[in-house]
Amino acid sequence: MSRVTERRRIAIAITGASGVQYSFRLLQCLLAADVRVHLMVSKPAQVVIGMDTDIRLPARAADMREFLLGEYGGDAGELDVYGQDQWTAPVASGSGVPEAMVVCPCTTGTLASMAAGTCHNLIERAADVVLKEGRKLIVMPREMPFSTIHLENMLRLARAGAVIMPPNPAFYTRPASIDELIDFVVARVLDQLDVPQSLSLRWGLDDAD
């Protein structure tokens, strides 16, 4: 008996650093690509979202889900939102592991916890599951400069199979807006996820107007 083809599943974790614009744009693109998204937002991230944007994100996971679907599109079956202590979420188990997980933005505290495998909350546990199951973990640390501790934690994660992608936009595309800078970074993440995208020019392949 053949199995029904399942919708692709990708997890996004938003932690308490500047850069949520990247994660919300990534969420929008994945929903538009018919990808089922498992979203986790830490409590510090909710505070930072209120400081860095005009978005008033509801605190409860169910309300957050409805708000984000209204903002970024997608049907009811395309987005799951989990609280940071929701240990019954599928992403907490190897049997429910998504094909990939993106931590965007990633605080240095979350970076350290993932590198140590401490699993104090659902975000850390989900990252641990993705690594142990051999799936792709993309970590986007938002800090500068990096200390030796930060670099050692990134190296440890990279050796475990993670992809380290600080959200560094390029300027060869001659960006004319912040949105274009955001799209450049999100385009590179989508490439890593093997999700088709046309957000940004490709070096040597596309000609700028």
N, CA and C atoms as an extended XYZ file, in Angstrom:
627
Properties=species:S:1:pos:R:3:atomname:S:1:resname:S:1:resid:I:1 pbc="F F F"
N         0.847       -1.189        0.000 N   MET     1
C         0.000        0.000        0.000 CA  MET     1
C         0.887        1.245        0.000 C   MET     1
N         0.631        2.156       -0.927 N   SER     2
C         1.437        3.373       -1.006 CA  SER     2
C         0.977        4.376        0.045 C   SER     2
N         1.945        5.122        0.565 N   ARG     3
C         1.633        6.126        1.561 CA  ARG     3
C         1.210        7.422        0.883 C   ARG     3
N         0.264        8.121        1.498 N   VAL     4
C        -0.148        9.412        0.989 CA  VAL     4
C         0.998       10.408        1.187 C   VAL     4
N         1.291       11.182        0.154 N   THR     5
C         2.357       12.159        0.266 CA  THR     5
C         1.987       13.218        1.299 C   THR     5
N         2.849       13.396        2.268 N   GLU     6
C         2.583       14.357        3.324 CA  GLU     6
C         3.166       15.723        2.972 C   GLU     6
N         2.523       16.750        3.477 N   ARG     7
C         3.037       18.109        3.316 CA  ARG     7
C         4.375       18.237        4.039 C   ARG     7
N         5.297       18.959        3.456 N   ARG     8
C         6.584       19.191        4.099 CA  ARG     8
C         6.371       19.903        5.430 C   ARG     8
N         7.202       19.563        6.420 N   ARG     9
C         7.091       20.164        7.750 CA  ARG     9
C         8.431       20.774        8.151 C   ARG     9
N         8.402       22.047        8.494 N   ILE    10
C         9.596       22.773        8.907 CA  ILE    10
C         9.268       23.553       10.177 C   ILE    10
N        10.182       23.549       11.122 N   ALA    11
C         9.995       24.270       12.380 CA  ALA    11
C        10.749       25.592       12.348 C   ALA    11
N        10.132       26.611       12.936 N   ILE    12
C        10.777       27.904       13.135 CA  ILE    12
C        10.741       28.210       14.623 C   ILE    12
N        11.881       28.590       15.175 N   ALA    13
C        11.946       29.019       16.567 CA  ALA    13
C        12.417       30.467       16.609 C   ALA    13
N        11.669       31.304       17.314 N   ILE    14
C        12.019       32.714       17.458 CA  ILE    14
C        12.433       32.940       18.903 C   ILE    14
N        13.652       33.408       19.106 N   THR    15
C        14.130       33.664       20.463 CA  THR    15
C        14.338       35.175       20.653 C   THR    15
N        14.715       35.576       21.865 N   GLY    16
C        14.675       36.975       22.246 CA  GLY    16
C        15.817       37.848       21.795 C   GLY    16
N        16.039       37.941       20.507 N   ALA    17
C        17.040       38.851       19.947 CA  ALA    17
C        16.397       39.659       18.827 C   ALA    17
N        17.006       40.777       18.474 N   SER    18
C        16.508       41.548       17.333 CA  SER    18
C        16.611       40.710       16.062 C   SER    18
N        15.664       40.901       15.161 N   GLY    19
C        15.700       40.180       13.901 CA  GLY    19
C        14.451       39.371       13.613 C   GLY    19
N        13.381       39.603       14.362 N   VAL    20
C        12.154       38.840       14.127 CA  VAL    20
C        11.591       39.098       12.733 C   VAL    20
N        11.973       40.216       12.122 N   GLN    21
C        11.512       40.496       10.751 CA  GLN    21
C        11.908       39.379        9.803 C   GLN    21
N        13.083       38.799       10.015 N   TYR    22
C        13.514       37.673        9.188 CA  TYR    22
C        12.587       36.475        9.378 C   TYR    22
N        12.260       36.166       10.617 N   SER    23
C        11.464       34.967       10.888 CA  SER    23
C        10.033       35.120       10.388 C   SER    23
N         9.452       36.306       10.531 N   PHE    24
C         8.089       36.493       10.042 CA  PHE    24
C         8.041       36.435        8.514 C   PHE    24
N         9.056       36.965        7.850 N   ARG    25
C         9.101       36.871        6.383 CA  ARG    25
C         9.306       35.419        5.959 C   ARG    25
N        10.146       34.691        6.683 N   LEU    26
C        10.342       33.275        6.397 CA  LEU    26
C         9.042       32.507        6.587 C   LEU    26
N         8.324       32.803        7.654 N   LEU    27
C         7.033       32.164        7.896 CA  LEU    27
C         6.092       32.419        6.731 C   LEU    27
N         6.021       33.654        6.289 N   GLN    28
C         5.144       34.002        5.171 CA  GLN    28
C         5.501       33.210        3.917 C   GLN    28
N         6.792       33.107        3.630 N   CYS    29
C         7.241       32.393        2.425 CA  CYS    29
C         6.951       30.894        2.520 C   CYS    29
N         7.144       30.312        3.677 N   LEU    30
C         6.897       28.877        3.835 CA  LEU    30
C         5.404       28.564        3.724 C   LEU    30
N         4.561       29.413        4.307 N   LEU    31
C         3.122       29.205        4.180 CA  LEU    31
C         2.695       29.311        2.721 C   LEU    31
N         3.270       30.276        1.996 N   ALA    32
C         2.941       30.440        0.581 CA  ALA    32
C         3.405       29.249       -0.247 C   ALA    32
N         4.450       28.543        0.230 N   ALA    33
C         4.979       27.368       -0.475 CA  ALA    33
C         4.292       26.080       -0.045 C   ALA    33
N         3.196       26.201        0.715 N   ASP    34
C         2.417       25.042        1.149 CA  ASP    34
C         3.210       24.129        2.081 C   ASP    34
N         4.057       24.736        2.905 N   VAL    35
C         4.816       24.003        3.910 CA  VAL    35
C         4.087       24.119        5.244 C   VAL    35
N         3.981       23.026        5.956 N   ARG    36
C         3.404       23.079        7.298 CA  ARG    36
C         4.487       23.549        8.260 C   ARG    36
N         4.190       24.605        9.001 N   VAL    37
C         5.172       25.221        9.874 CA  VAL    37
C         4.833       24.942       11.336 C   VAL    37
N         5.824       24.462       12.085 N   HIS    38
C         5.726       24.335       13.532 CA  HIS    38
C         6.469       25.528       14.121 C   HIS    38
N         5.740       26.444       14.734 N   LEU    39
C         6.329       27.685       15.219 CA  LEU    39
C         6.432       27.689       16.739 C   LEU    39
N         7.599       28.088       17.233 N   MET    40
C         7.829       28.251       18.672 CA  MET    40
C         8.372       29.648       18.915 C   MET    40
N         7.770       30.360       19.852 N   VAL    41
C         8.177       31.719       20.181 CA  VAL    41
C         8.462       31.775       21.678 C   VAL    41
N         9.693       32.102       22.042 N   SER    42
C        10.026       32.161       23.460 CA  SER    42
C         9.387       33.390       24.104 C   SER    42
N         9.265       33.370       25.422 N   LYS    43
C         8.703       34.526       26.133 CA  LYS    43
C         9.556       35.774       25.961 C   LYS    43
N        10.905       35.671       26.056 N   PRO    44
C        11.711       36.863       25.756 CA  PRO    44
C        11.499       37.377       24.336 C   PRO    44
N        11.258       36.470       23.384 N   ALA    45
C        11.017       36.900       22.003 CA  ALA    45
C         9.759       37.744       21.911 C   ALA    45
N         8.734       37.383       22.660 N   GLN    46
C         7.501       38.163       22.634 CA  GLN    46
C         7.748       39.586       23.127 C   GLN    46
N         8.619       39.721       24.117 N   VAL    47
C         8.969       41.053       24.615 CA  VAL    47
C         9.710       41.851       23.543 C   VAL    47
N        10.693       41.210       22.902 N   VAL    48
C        11.490       41.895       21.888 CA  VAL    48
C        10.640       42.268       20.678 C   VAL    48
N         9.705       41.402       20.299 N   ILE    49
C         8.806       41.710       19.180 CA  ILE    49
C         8.042       42.995       19.449 C   ILE    49
N         7.579       43.159       20.690 N   GLY    50
C         6.866       44.373       21.051 CA  GLY    50
C         7.742       45.609       21.033 C   GLY    50
N         9.047       45.426       21.264 N   MET    51
C         9.985       46.552       21.265 CA  MET    51
C        10.468       46.910       19.858 C   MET    51
N        10.671       45.897       19.019 N   ASP    52
C        11.297       46.117       17.713 CA  ASP    52
C        10.308       46.314       16.566 C   ASP    52
N         9.035       46.031       16.798 N   THR    53
C         8.041       46.128       15.734 CA  THR    53
C         6.763       46.760       16.274 C   THR    53
N         5.834       47.016       15.359 N   ASP    54
C         4.507       47.502       15.742 CA  ASP    54
C         3.524       46.346       15.926 C   ASP    54
N         4.032       45.120       15.824 N   ILE    55
C         3.182       43.941       15.949 CA  ILE    55
C         2.845       43.705       17.414 C   ILE    55
N         1.596       43.482       17.706 N   ARG    56
C         1.149       43.143       19.054 CA  ARG    56
C         0.748       41.672       19.048 C   ARG    56
N         1.722       40.837       19.264 N   LEU    57
C         1.528       39.397       19.162 CA  LEU    57
C         0.813       38.878       20.404 C   LEU    57
N        -0.301       38.165       20.244 N   PRO    58
C        -0.982       37.601       21.412 CA  PRO    58
C        -0.069       36.638       22.164 C   PRO    58
N        -0.283       36.513       23.450 N   ALA    59
C         0.588       35.668       24.271 CA  ALA    59
C         0.226       34.193       24.165 C   ALA    59
N        -1.058       33.874       24.090 N   ARG    60
C        -1.489       32.477       24.044 CA  ARG    60
C        -1.202       31.882       22.671 C   ARG    60
N        -0.762       30.624       22.651 N   ALA    61
C        -0.371       29.983       21.396 CA  ALA    61
C        -1.517       29.937       20.390 C   ALA    61
N        -2.717       29.606       20.857 N   ALA    62
C        -3.862       29.502       19.940 CA  ALA    62
C        -4.197       30.863       19.334 C   ALA    62
N        -4.147       31.911       20.150 N   ASP    63
C        -4.435       33.254       19.645 CA  ASP    63
C        -3.331       33.728       18.710 C   ASP    63
N        -2.084       33.378       19.037 N   MET    64
C        -0.952       33.740       18.186 CA  MET    64
C        -1.106       33.094       16.804 C   MET    64
N        -1.536       31.858       16.788 N   ARG    65
C        -1.722       31.141       15.525 CA  ARG    65
C        -2.752       31.847       14.646 C   ARG    65
N        -3.894       32.198       15.222 N   GLU    66
C        -4.938       32.857       14.451 CA  GLU    66
C        -4.468       34.230       13.957 C   GLU    66
N        -3.744       34.945       14.800 N   PHE    67
C        -3.239       36.258       14.412 CA  PHE    67
C        -2.272       36.144       13.235 C   PHE    67
N        -1.333       35.194       13.301 N   LEU    68
C        -0.320       35.058       12.256 CA  LEU    68
C        -0.920       34.550       10.949 C   LEU    68
N        -1.891       33.671       11.037 N   LEU    69
C        -2.564       33.223        9.816 CA  LEU    69
C        -3.289       34.392        9.153 C   LEU    69
N        -3.863       35.263        9.960 N   GLY    70
C        -4.524       36.437        9.411 CA  GLY    70
C        -3.550       37.415        8.781 C   GLY    70
N        -2.352       37.522        9.373 N   GLU    71
C        -1.352       38.456        8.870 CA  GLU    71
C        -0.633       37.938        7.634 C   GLU    71
N        -0.307       36.641        7.616 N   TYR    72
C         0.602       36.107        6.604 CA  TYR    72
C        -0.019       35.050        5.695 C   TYR    72
N        -1.292       34.782        5.852 N   GLY    73
C        -1.955       33.833        4.970 CA  GLY    73
C        -1.738       32.405        5.405 C   GLY    73
N        -2.271       31.472        4.634 N   GLY    74
C        -2.178       30.061        4.968 CA  GLY    74
C        -3.502       29.556        5.503 C   GLY    74
N        -3.731       28.257        5.349 N   ASP    75
C        -4.962       27.689        5.863 CA  ASP    75
C        -4.723       27.113        7.253 C   ASP    75
N        -5.788       26.638        7.854 N   ALA    76
C        -5.737       26.211        9.251 CA  ALA    76
C        -4.776       25.051        9.474 C   ALA    76
N        -4.521       24.257        8.438 N   GLY    77
C        -3.659       23.091        8.605 CA  GLY    77
C        -2.191       23.355        8.338 C   GLY    77
N        -1.842       24.611        8.067 N   GLU    78
C        -0.462       24.925        7.678 CA  GLU    78
C         0.393       25.478        8.812 C   GLU    78
N        -0.211       25.826        9.939 N   LEU    79
C         0.551       26.458       11.007 CA  LEU    79
C         0.165       25.885       12.365 C   LEU    79
N         1.176       25.431       13.097 N   ASP    80
C         1.013       25.011       14.482 CA  ASP    80
C         1.894       25.906       15.335 C   ASP    80
N         1.350       26.425       16.418 N   VAL    81
C         2.116       27.269       17.324 CA  VAL    81
C         2.152       26.609       18.691 C   VAL    81
N         3.344       26.497       19.274 N   TYR    82
C         3.505       25.818       20.553 CA  TYR    82
C         4.130       26.753       21.585 C   TYR    82
N         3.686       26.605       22.833 N   GLY    83
C         4.312       27.319       23.925 CA  GLY    83
C         5.653       26.701       24.260 C   GLY    83
N         6.534       27.472       24.920 N   GLN    84
C         7.893       26.994       25.147 CA  GLN    84
C         7.950       25.834       26.148 C   GLN    84
N         6.858       25.587       26.870 N   ASP    85
C         6.818       24.464       27.803 CA  ASP    85
C         5.844       23.376       27.363 C   ASP    85
N         5.468       23.389       26.092 N   GLN    86
C         4.482       22.423       25.584 CA  GLN    86
C         5.201       21.141       25.148 C   GLN    86
N         5.484       20.296       26.122 N   TRP    87
C         6.291       19.100       25.865 CA  TRP    87
C         5.545       18.034       25.068 C   TRP    87
N         4.230       18.185       24.893 N   THR    88
C         3.463       17.234       24.093 CA  THR    88
C         3.512       17.555       22.602 C   THR    88
N         4.191       18.640       22.215 N   ALA    89
C         4.293       19.005       20.801 CA  ALA    89
C         5.043       17.936       20.023 C   ALA    89
N         4.658       17.672       18.774 N   PRO    90
C         5.337       16.651       17.967 CA  PRO    90
C         6.839       16.858       17.861 C   PRO    90
N         7.276       18.131       17.822 N   VAL    91
C         8.702       18.414       17.627 CA  VAL    91
C         9.549       18.031       18.831 C   VAL    91
N         8.909       17.642       19.940 N   ALA    92
C         9.655       17.218       21.125 CA  ALA    92
C        10.086       15.761       21.050 C   ALA    92
N         9.656       15.064       19.996 N   SER    93
C         9.942       13.638       19.886 CA  SER    93
C        10.554       13.298       18.538 C   SER    93
N        11.432       12.313       18.530 N   GLY    94
C        12.018       11.857       17.281 CA  GLY    94
C        10.992       11.304       16.312 C   GLY    94
N         9.873       10.802       16.836 N   SER    95
C         8.835       10.270       15.949 CA  SER    95
C         8.047       11.370       15.250 C   SER    95
N         8.178       12.616       15.739 N   GLY    96
C         7.487       13.736       15.113 CA  GLY    96
C         8.421       14.792       14.580 C   GLY    96
N         9.678       14.414       14.369 N   VAL    97
C        10.689       15.379       13.959 CA  VAL    97
C        10.351       16.005       12.601 C   VAL    97
N        10.484       17.329       12.461 N   PRO    98
C        10.313       17.958       11.150 CA  PRO    98
C        11.544       17.707       10.291 C   PRO    98
N        11.447       18.012        9.016 N   GLU    99
C        12.603       17.782        8.149 CA  GLU    99
C        13.706       18.812        8.389 C   GLU    99
N        13.353       19.946        8.957 N   ALA   100
C        14.352       20.974        9.241 CA  ALA   100
C        13.811       21.909       10.307 C   ALA   100
N        14.736       22.647       10.941 N   MET   101
C        14.373       23.637       11.947 CA  MET   101
C        15.270       24.851       11.780 C   MET   101
N        14.666       26.028       11.878 N   VAL   102
C        15.405       27.288       11.759 CA  VAL   102
C        15.221       28.061       13.061 C   VAL   102
N        16.320       28.404       13.715 N   VAL   103
C        16.266       29.233       14.920 CA  VAL   103
C        16.645       30.647       14.493 C   VAL   103
N        15.650       31.511       14.401 N   CYS   104
C        15.825       32.826       13.786 CA  CYS   104
C        14.935       33.866       14.476 C   CYS   104
N        15.532       34.855       15.120 N   PRO   105
C        16.954       34.973       15.444 CA  PRO   105
C        17.306       34.072       16.624 C   PRO   105
N        18.583       33.820       16.799 N   CYS   106
C        19.047       32.945       17.874 CA  CYS   106
C        19.867       33.738       18.873 C   CYS   106
N        19.416       33.776       20.115 N   THR   107
C        20.198       34.439       21.152 CA  THR   107
C        21.433       33.607       21.478 C   THR   107
N        22.426       34.247       22.076 N   THR   108
C        23.623       33.499       22.465 CA  THR   108
C        23.307       32.535       23.616 C   THR   108
N        22.290       32.853       24.410 N   GLY   109
C        21.874       31.930       25.460 CA  GLY   109
C        21.287       30.661       24.885 C   GLY   109
N        20.412       30.807       23.876 N   THR   110
C        19.849       29.636       23.204 CA  THR   110
C        20.944       28.865       22.486 C   THR   110
N        21.860       29.590       21.870 N   LEU   111
C        23.001       28.958       21.203 CA  LEU   111
C        23.769       28.067       22.174 C   LEU   111
N        24.053       28.594       23.367 N   ALA   112
C        24.806       27.832       24.365 CA  ALA   112
C        24.026       26.601       24.816 C   ALA   112
N        22.723       26.763       25.027 N   SER   113
C        21.906       25.633       25.487 CA  SER   113
C        21.829       24.536       24.437 C   SER   113
N        21.682       24.917       23.163 N   MET   114
C        21.636       23.918       22.095 CA  MET   114
C        22.972       23.199       21.982 C   MET   114
N        24.071       23.958       22.122 N   ALA   115
C        25.397       23.338       22.028 CA  ALA   115
C        25.638       22.365       23.170 C   ALA   115
N        25.043       22.652       24.338 N   ALA   116
C        25.224       21.786       25.501 CA  ALA   116
C        24.172       20.682       25.583 C   ALA   116
N        23.105       20.797       24.779 N   GLY   117
C        22.052       19.789       24.800 CA  GLY   117
C        21.267       19.763       26.097 C   GLY   117
N        21.039       20.936       26.688 N   THR   118
C        20.396       20.974       28.004 CA  THR   118
C        18.897       20.745       27.963 C   THR   118
N        18.222       21.193       26.901 N   CYS   119
C        16.785       20.926       26.705 CA  CYS   119
C        15.928       21.439       27.866 C   CYS   119
N        16.096       22.694       28.228 N   HIS   120
C        15.305       23.284       29.307 CA  HIS   120
C        13.914       23.713       28.848 C   HIS   120
N        13.711       23.890       27.553 N   ASN   121
C        12.403       24.276       27.032 CA  ASN   121
C        12.180       23.596       25.685 C   ASN   121
N        11.013       23.826       25.101 N   LEU   122
C        10.664       23.116       23.869 CA  LEU   122
C        11.587       23.484       22.714 C   LEU   122
N        12.009       24.743       22.622 N   ILE   123
C        12.903       25.142       21.537 CA  ILE   123
C        14.206       24.359       21.600 C   ILE   123
N        14.784       24.294       22.776 N   GLU   124
C        16.040       23.561       22.940 CA  GLU   124
C        15.853       22.070       22.688 C   GLU   124
N        14.743       21.513       23.159 N   ARG   125
C        14.475       20.089       22.935 CA  ARG   125
C        14.254       19.803       21.445 C   ARG   125
N        13.507       20.674       20.769 N   ALA   126
C        13.253       20.464       19.340 CA  ALA   126
C        14.551       20.490       18.551 C   ALA   126
N        15.450       21.423       18.891 N   ALA   127
C        16.754       21.482       18.223 CA  ALA   127
C        17.550       20.212       18.486 C   ALA   127
N        17.503       19.726       19.718 N   ASP   128
C        18.205       18.497       20.081 CA  ASP   128
C        17.678       17.309       19.280 C   ASP   128
N        16.362       17.259       19.113 N   VAL   129
C        15.741       16.173       18.346 CA  VAL   129
C        16.164       16.239       16.881 C   VAL   129
N        16.148       17.444       16.305 N   VAL   130
C        16.537       17.603       14.906 CA  VAL   130
C        17.972       17.119       14.685 C   VAL   130
N        18.865       17.467       15.601 N   LEU   131
C        20.255       17.037       15.472 CA  LEU   131
C        20.402       15.526       15.625 C   LEU   131
N        19.756       14.967       16.643 N   LYS   132
C        19.941       13.534       16.884 CA  LYS   132
C        19.315       12.684       15.789 C   LYS   132
N        18.293       13.222       15.119 N   GLU   133
C        17.643       12.483       14.036 CA  GLU   133
C        18.290       12.755       12.677 C   GLU   133
N        19.355       13.541       12.664 N   GLY   134
C        20.086       13.782       11.425 CA  GLY   134
C        19.389       14.697       10.447 C   GLY   134
N        18.506       15.561       10.942 N   ARG   135
C        17.836       16.536       10.076 CA  ARG   135
C        18.592       17.859       10.114 C   ARG   135
N        18.167       18.805        9.291 N   LYS   136
C        18.894       20.066        9.172 CA  LYS   136
C        18.461       21.058       10.249 C   LYS   136
N        19.440       21.565       10.990 N   LEU   137
C        19.223       22.635       11.961 CA  LEU   137
C        19.970       23.872       11.475 C   LEU   137
N        19.232       24.949       11.236 N   ILE   138
C        19.821       26.214       10.811 CA  ILE   138
C        19.757       27.182       11.988 C   ILE   138
N        20.912       27.676       12.385 N   VAL   139
C        21.025       28.559       13.547 CA  VAL   139
C        21.473       29.931       13.067 C   VAL   139
N        20.710       30.968       13.425 N   MET   140
C        20.987       32.316       12.941 CA  MET   140
C        21.266       33.241       14.130 C   MET   140
N        22.507       33.200       14.644 N   PRO   141
C        22.854       34.024       15.810 CA  PRO   141
C        22.895       35.507       15.465 C   PRO   141
N        22.261       36.311       16.321 N   ARG   142
C        22.199       37.752       16.079 CA  ARG   142
C        22.957       38.442       17.217 C   ARG   142
N        24.250       38.606       17.020 N   GLU   143
C        25.093       39.245       18.022 CA  GLU   143
C        26.347       39.743       17.336 C   GLU   143
N        26.956       40.766       17.884 N   MET   144
C        28.276       41.182       17.434 CA  MET   144
C        28.886       42.107       18.466 C   MET   144
N        30.191       41.991       18.679 N   PRO   145
C        31.054       40.937       18.151 CA  PRO   145
C        30.807       39.625       18.876 C   PRO   145
N        31.295       38.533       18.296 N   PHE   146
C        31.202       37.228       18.937 CA  PHE   146
C        32.383       37.042       19.887 C   PHE   146
N        32.084       36.532       21.072 N   SER   147
C        33.159       36.183       22.000 CA  SER   147
C        33.692       34.791       21.656 C   SER   147
N        34.781       34.414       22.274 N   THR   148
C        35.321       33.069       22.082 CA  THR   148
C        34.293       32.019       22.480 C   THR   148
N        33.531       32.295       23.537 N   ILE   149
C        32.497       31.353       23.980 CA  ILE   149
C        31.454       31.166       22.890 C   ILE   149
N        30.991       32.267       22.289 N   HIS   150
C        30.006       32.171       21.216 CA  HIS   150
C        30.554       31.345       20.045 C   HIS   150
N        31.774       31.635       19.657 N   LEU   151
C        32.381       30.938       18.521 CA  LEU   151
C        32.563       29.449       18.811 C   LEU   151
N        32.962       29.120       20.020 N   GLU   152
C        33.122       27.711       20.382 CA  GLU   152
C        31.781       26.991       20.373 C   GLU   152
N        30.724       27.660       20.813 N   ASN   153
C        29.394       27.048       20.775 CA  ASN   153
C        28.923       26.837       19.339 C   ASN   153
N        29.205       27.804       18.476 N   MET   154
C        28.849       27.635       17.065 CA  MET   154
C        29.631       26.492       16.439 C   MET   154
N        30.916       26.397       16.764 N   LEU   155
C        31.729       25.310       16.233 CA  LEU   155
C        31.206       23.959       16.707 C   LEU   155
N        30.824       23.887       17.962 N   ARG   156
C        30.303       22.630       18.500 CA  ARG   156
C        29.025       22.213       17.776 C   ARG   156
N        28.150       23.180       17.531 N   LEU   157
C        26.915       22.874       16.797 CA  LEU   157
C        27.208       22.496       15.345 C   LEU   157
N        28.148       23.214       14.719 N   ALA   158
C        28.501       22.897       13.336 CA  ALA   158
C        29.060       21.480       13.229 C   ALA   158
N        29.871       21.079       14.179 N   ARG   159
C        30.410       19.727       14.169 CA  ARG   159
C        29.317       18.684       14.378 C   ARG   159
N        28.225       19.084       15.041 N   ALA   160
C        27.094       18.173       15.247 CA  ALA   160
C        26.173       18.133       14.033 C   ALA   160
N        26.444       18.990       13.040 N   GLY   161
C        25.666       18.962       11.811 CA  GLY   161
C        24.829       20.193       11.545 C   GLY   161
N        24.838       21.166       12.442 N   ALA   162
C        24.045       22.374       12.243 CA  ALA   162
C        24.674       23.286       11.195 C   ALA   162
N        23.837       24.106       10.586 N   VAL   163
C        24.287       25.136        9.649 CA  VAL   163
C        24.227       26.469       10.383 C   VAL   163
N        25.356       27.156       10.478 N   ILE   164
C        25.426       28.435       11.170 CA  ILE   164
C        25.282       29.552       10.141 C   ILE   164
N        24.216       30.343       10.268 N   MET   165
C        23.908       31.382        9.284 CA  MET   165
C        23.598       32.704        9.976 C   MET   165
N        24.596       33.456       10.400 N   PRO   166
C        24.298       34.798       10.911 CA  PRO   166
C        23.559       35.589        9.826 C   PRO   166
N        22.540       36.333       10.193 N   PRO   167
C        21.739       37.043        9.183 CA  PRO   167
C        22.466       38.258        8.626 C   PRO   167
N        23.396       38.004        7.708 N   ASN   168
C        24.218       39.060        7.124 CA  ASN   168
C        23.786       39.327        5.686 C   ASN   168
N        23.089       40.429        5.427 N   PRO   169
C        22.674       40.718        4.051 CA  PRO   169
C        23.848       41.178        3.202 C   PRO   169
N        23.708       40.996        1.902 N   ALA   170
C        24.720       41.465        0.956 CA  ALA   170
C        24.243       42.762        0.307 C   ALA   170
N        25.165       43.421       -0.386 N   PHE   171
C        24.820       44.698       -0.998 CA  PHE   171
C        25.059       44.720       -2.507 C   PHE   171
N        25.507       43.579       -3.078 N   TYR   172
C        25.707       43.552       -4.525 CA  TYR   172
C        24.381       43.621       -5.271 C   TYR   172
N        23.279       43.368       -4.571 N   THR   173
C        21.949       43.478       -5.183 CA  THR   173
C        21.441       44.915       -5.208 C   THR   173
N        22.245       45.836       -4.664 N   ARG   174
C        21.877       47.250       -4.583 CA  ARG   174
C        20.512       47.427       -3.899 C   ARG   174
N        20.364       46.965       -2.667 N   PRO   175
C        19.064       47.048       -1.989 CA  PRO   175
C        18.630       48.500       -1.803 C   PRO   175
N        17.345       48.730       -2.036 N   ALA   176
C        16.787       50.082       -1.917 CA  ALA   176
C        15.886       50.217       -0.694 C   ALA   176
N        15.739       49.139        0.070 N   SER   177
C        14.860       49.189        1.230 CA  SER   177
C        15.277       48.134        2.251 C   SER   177
N        14.787       48.296        3.463 N   ILE   178
C        15.026       47.283        4.497 CA  ILE   178
C        14.399       45.961        4.089 C   ILE   178
N        13.242       46.015        3.456 N   ASP   179
C        12.579       44.778        3.020 CA  ASP   179
C        13.467       43.975        2.081 C   ASP   179
N        14.214       44.645        1.217 N   GLU   180
C        15.099       43.931        0.293 CA  GLU   180
C        16.276       43.298        1.035 C   GLU   180
N        16.749       43.960        2.077 N   LEU   181
C        17.806       43.364        2.898 CA  LEU   181
C        17.288       42.118        3.601 C   LEU   181
N        16.075       42.202        4.114 N   ILE   182
C        15.454       41.047        4.773 CA  ILE   182
C        15.279       39.913        3.779 C   ILE   182
N        14.793       40.240        2.592 N   ASP   183
C        14.539       39.205        1.587 CA  ASP   183
C        15.818       38.491        1.173 C   ASP   183
N        16.945       39.214        1.136 N   PHE   184
C        18.196       38.554        0.773 CA  PHE   184
C        18.521       37.444        1.761 C   PHE   184
N        18.410       37.743        3.045 N   VAL   185
C        18.717       36.751        4.076 CA  VAL   185
C        17.734       35.598        4.021 C   VAL   185
N        16.451       35.910        3.909 N   VAL   186
C        15.437       34.860        3.871 CA  VAL   186
C        15.611       33.982        2.634 C   VAL   186
N        16.005       34.578        1.521 N   ALA   187
C        16.251       33.799        0.304 CA  ALA   187
C        17.332       32.749        0.525 C   ALA   187
N        18.393       33.130        1.235 N   ARG   188
C        19.467       32.172        1.506 CA  ARG   188
C        18.996       31.052        2.427 C   ARG   188
N        18.120       31.375        3.364 N   VAL   189
C        17.562       30.327        4.230 CA  VAL   189
C        16.687       29.383        3.416 C   VAL   189
N        15.856       29.931        2.550 N   LEU   190
C        14.997       29.094        1.711 CA  LEU   190
C        15.823       28.179        0.814 C   LEU   190
N        16.945       28.684        0.319 N   ASP   191
C        17.842       27.836       -0.479 CA  ASP   191
C        18.343       26.662        0.353 C   ASP   191
N        18.711       26.930        1.606 N   GLN   192
C        19.174       25.863        2.489 CA  GLN   192
C        18.074       24.843        2.758 C   GLN   192
N        16.838       25.303        2.769 N   LEU   193
C        15.692       24.425        3.019 CA  LEU   193
C        15.194       23.748        1.746 C   LEU   193
N        15.811       24.075        0.621 N   ASP   194
C        15.396       23.529       -0.679 CA  ASP   194
C        13.945       23.892       -0.987 C   ASP   194
N        13.581       25.129       -0.658 N   VAL   195
C        12.261       25.671       -0.992 CA  VAL   195
C        12.451       26.689       -2.114 C   VAL   195
N        11.817       26.512       -3.262 N   PRO   196
C        12.004       27.439       -4.378 CA  PRO   196
C        11.685       28.872       -3.964 C   PRO   196
N        12.518       29.812       -4.440 N   GLN   197
C        12.301       31.209       -4.092 CA  GLN   197
C        12.806       32.106       -5.199 C   GLN   197
N        12.240       33.304       -5.264 N   SER   198
C        12.698       34.312       -6.227 CA  SER   198
C        12.795       35.666       -5.528 C   SER   198
N        13.205       35.654       -4.275 N   LEU   199
C        13.245       36.880       -3.495 CA  LEU   199
C        14.442       37.754       -3.817 C   LEU   199
N        15.526       37.139       -4.260 N   SER   200
C        16.760       37.901       -4.414 CA  SER   200
C        17.535       37.437       -5.631 C   SER   200
N        18.313       38.351       -6.201 N   LEU   201
C        19.167       38.009       -7.337 CA  LEU   201
C        20.229       36.997       -6.931 C   LEU   201
N        20.607       36.142       -7.874 N   ARG   202
C        21.667       35.168       -7.639 CA  ARG   202
C        22.956       35.644       -8.313 C   ARG   202
N        24.029       35.593       -7.583 N   TRP   203
C        25.310       36.082       -8.081 CA  TRP   203
C        25.718       35.375       -9.365 C   TRP   203
N        25.934       36.155      -10.424 N   GLY   204
C        26.407       35.606      -11.692 CA  GLY   204
C        25.341       34.948      -12.533 C   GLY   204
N        24.104       34.848      -12.006 N   LEU   205
C        23.044       34.177      -12.741 CA  LEU   205
C        21.938       35.126      -13.152 C   LEU   205
N        21.707       36.156      -12.352 N   ASP   206
C        20.671       37.123      -12.641 CA  ASP   206
C        21.308       38.488      -12.862 C   ASP   206
N        20.765       39.231      -13.791 N   ASP   207
C        21.276       40.568      -14.073 CA  ASP   207
C        20.386       41.604      -13.402 C   ASP   207
N        21.015       42.477      -12.633 N   ALA   208
C        20.257       43.568      -12.022 CA  ALA   208
C        19.834       44.569      -13.092 C   ALA   208
N        18.665       45.157      -12.906 N   ASP   209
C        18.193       46.154      -13.862 CA  ASP   209
C        18.934       47.478      -13.671 C   ASP   209
